[in-house]
Structure formats: structure tokens, C-alpha cells
Amino acid sequence: MDRRQLTDPRALRAYAHPFRLTLIGLLRREGAMTATRAAELTGESVAGCSYHLRMLAKYGLAEQTGDGRGREKPWRATASFTSWPGYTADPEVREAATALSLAVVERYFTEASRWLENRHTEPADWQEAAPLGDATIFVTAAELKELDEKVWELLRPYIRRTEDPGQRPAAARRVSYVHFGHPAREFGTPARGEAEEPPA
């Protein structure tokens, strides 16, 4: 799986733009497309799509395929996945990475909310199959990292179907599978960096 690692705070801030996240998602799911096609799919203007595609290209996240001519030149994503630091000692990178992470989580929430609001319109088997839940576990930082790596190992055979449609069963649909783990806040204990609230 090809992955683009972002460490430049300017690239992190550029990628955090909600519409650019949408464009990268389209290029990865639908393949190469022109700004005109992107405008048709998103409802954004052609000029707007062209501008945001150029901004993505500026930071190595998209590129022209070399086909087409004039304004009808197709663009493609340069990688299937994007990652950025979970930890950094550089305060500028930390601030930009946090902003990007928050933008991505907000996007996850929006998409999940849309699914739940319209879930009743879906076939019963898909309503039953779509997971929603959480678990509390006790692990070390190293174990949590190992657990995430194991989840990716389980996902890899299904991720390969994205690039090879021939591997997809006839009933397969595109599914957004989000996993997210973090240390849980203990009740009555302030989060790290927060002051204890004074008594009323």
C-alpha cells in the first residue's frame, strides 16, 4: 500500500481543508479525473476544483496524468493513503497535525451521521452488518501500536480489492471502516494539560 507521509506544516495545513480532503477521496475512489468531472461530482465550480487540485499538487498529494489537453487534463492522487506524525517535538508541526487530525475526525463524524440518519433506507442485511460500538481495554503504548498493526493486517486483503475490481464479490459495496483508539479519560481526573476545575 503506497502511503504519502506529511511532515511539512504547510502541507498539513493545506491538506486539512475540507474540500481538499473530499477531492483526494474522489481521486482515490474513482480514479483519475478532470477538474470538470470533479465539479460535476461535488457541485463545486470548475475553477474551484482546479485551484484546489493545484494546491494538492503543490504539496505532492495529486498530479496530472499527462493525458488530455487544455482545461481537460486529468488529475490523480499520488498515493492511496496519507499519514502524518502522531507525535512531534516541533510545535508548528504539532499544531498543524492536530488541525488536520481534527478535520479528518470531523469528516468521519459527518459521514457516520449521514449513514445513521439514512440507515433505515438500506437493505436489512447491510443495516445489521454495519458495526457500531466500542470496547475498553488495558494495554501499554507498545501493545496499542501492535493492535493497530494487526487491524491493518486484517484489512489488507480487502484494501487490495480497491485496486483490483476483479477481486470484489458481486455483492460487495464500498465501505468506510474507521478505527480509532486513545487513552480514556478517568472520571474525576482532568485530562493532561487541563487544570482541575475549582469547586463550585
DAFEN-V447485 format. One record per residue. N is the residue number from 1. RES is the residue in one letter. PHI is phi as a letter, one per 40 degrees, with the letter a starting at -180 (999 if undefined). NEAR is the number of other ideal C-beta (glycine too) atoms within 10 Angstrom. Layout:
{{N,RES,PHI,NEAR} {N,RES,PHI,NEAR}}
This chain:
{{1,M,999,12} {2,D,c,9} {3,R,b,9} {4,R,b,18} {5,Q,c,11} {6,L,b,22} {7,T,b,14} {8,D,c,14} {9,P,d,20} {10,R,c,12} {11,A,c,22} {12,L,c,25} {13,R,c,18} {14,A,c,19} {15,Y,c,23} {16,A,c,19} {17,H,c,15} {18,P,d,12} {19,F,c,15} {20,R,c,19} {21,L,c,18} {22,T,c,17} {23,L,c,27} {24,I,c,21} {25,G,d,14} {26,L,c,18} {27,L,c,22} {28,R,c,15} {29,R,c,10} {30,E,c,11} {31,G,g,11} {32,A,d,17} {33,M,a,20} {34,T,c,22} {35,A,c,24} {36,T,c,13} {37,R,c,17} {38,A,c,24} {39,A,c,17} {40,E,c,13} {41,L,c,13} {42,T,b,15} {43,G,g,7} {44,E,c,18} {45,S,c,11} {46,V,c,15} {47,A,c,11} {48,G,c,16} {49,C,c,25} {50,S,c,19} {51,Y,c,14} {52,H,c,22} {53,L,c,24} {54,R,c,13} {55,M,c,18} {56,L,c,24} {57,A,c,14} {58,K,d,12} {59,Y,b,18} {60,G,g,13} {61,L,c,22} {62,A,a,22} {63,E,a,15} {64,Q,c,15} {65,T,c,13} {66,G,g,8} {67,D,c,11} {68,G,g,13} {69,R,a,6} {70,G,f,6} {71,R,c,11} {72,E,b,11} {73,K,c,16} {74,P,c,18} {75,W,b,25} {76,R,b,15} {77,A,c,22} {78,T,c,17} {79,A,a,16} {80,S,c,13} {81,F,b,12} {82,T,b,20} {83,S,b,11} {84,W,a,22} {85,P,c,16} {86,G,c,8} {87,Y,b,7} {88,T,a,15} {89,A,c,7} {90,D,c,12} {91,P,c,9} {92,E,c,13} {93,V,c,18} {94,R,c,15} {95,E,c,14} {96,A,c,25} {97,A,c,22} {98,T,c,13} {99,A,c,15} {100,L,c,22} {101,S,c,15} {102,L,c,11} {103,A,c,18} {104,V,c,17} {105,V,c,12} {106,E,c,12} {107,R,c,16} {108,Y,d,13} {109,F,c,11} {110,T,c,11} {111,E,c,13} {112,A,c,14} {113,S,c,10} {114,R,c,10} {115,W,c,14} {116,L,c,11} {117,E,c,9} {118,N,b,9} {119,R,d,12} {120,H,c,7} {121,T,c,7} {122,E,c,14} {123,P,d,10} {124,A,d,7} {125,D,c,9} {126,W,c,13} {127,Q,c,11} {128,E,c,9} {129,A,c,10} {130,A,c,15} {131,P,c,7} {132,L,a,8} {133,G,i,4} {134,D,a,8} {135,A,a,5} {136,T,c,5} {137,I,b,10} {138,F,b,6} {139,V,a,12} {140,T,c,8} {141,A,d,8} {142,A,c,8} {143,E,c,11} {144,L,c,14} {145,K,c,13} {146,E,c,12} {147,L,c,13} {148,D,c,13} {149,E,c,9} {150,K,c,10} {151,V,c,13} {152,W,c,11} {153,E,c,9} {154,L,c,9} {155,L,c,13} {156,R,d,10} {157,P,d,9} {158,Y,c,13} {159,I,c,13} {160,R,c,12} {161,R,c,14} {162,T,c,14} {163,E,c,10} {164,D,b,8} {165,P,d,8} {166,G,c,5} {167,Q,c,12} {168,R,c,14} {169,P,c,7} {170,A,d,4} {171,A,c,8} {172,A,c,11} {173,R,b,9} {174,R,c,8} {175,V,b,9} {176,S,c,11} {177,Y,b,11} {178,V,b,12} {179,H,b,9} {180,F,a,8} {181,G,b,14} {182,H,a,6} {183,P,d,10} {184,A,c,10} {185,R,c,11} {186,E,c,8} {187,F,c,5} {188,G,g,6} {189,T,b,9} {190,P,c,11} {191,A,c,8} {192,R,d,7} {193,G,g,5} {194,E,b,9} {195,A,c,6} {196,E,c,8} {197,E,c,7} {198,P,c,5} {199,P,c,4} {200,A,c,3}}
